């Protein structure tokens, strides 16, 4: 074909291993051979190299073109608190590399936590928990296109709760002291920092809802490193 290859399904070409003029056969199981899964598992348990065993079930032709079929799938990790608010088929928003918002849905939520070493949220800090195990999950991107680069990260937003006219404070202003949460407000008359205990509600990546402790219009201090109650600012 002078115009190239024609894919039978919509997808992204992720790998091309052939040049113009080459012929590639379809890779299928060799006729007359049955794959014995129990033998493969037994060999793995015995520490044997099973690569030759597996390759013997297939032809030796190389794969010419690999195509990742739509819809695309993104892997995410959920904390033990976040997973309580996430369910299958829940709608999500996915931002691509060119900042376009695409629709998606939660297509998988794992039943067993795995060690990630990097997940942490306000709830685990306040409870004093140090276990960073997370629950693997997947988001299917319904209308993915070429703006998604396979293998790179994407920004995913899952709406788990909403509050109208909520009073919020930036994440940077939050201070954790044991099981208590504080912020520093700025006293304009005294030019001092005032430490205030607050109660938090729902949150997103940048803000926390405040249920009590501060009022609308209070000036909060975001850079609290080394700051003490009553300090001049």
CORMO-V552321 format. One record per helix or strand of 3 or more residues. SS is the DSSP state (2 for helix, 1 for strand). FROM is the first residue (numbers start at 1). LEN is the number of residues. Records with the same first field share a line. If there is no record, write none. Layout:
SS = FROM-LEN / FROM-LEN
This chain:
1 = 11-6 / 65-5 / 72-7 / 91-5 / 101-15 / 133-9 / 155-4 / 168-3 / 175-3 / 180-8 / 192-6 / 199-5 / 207-6
2 = 37-9 / 51-5 / 82-4 / 122-6 / 171-3
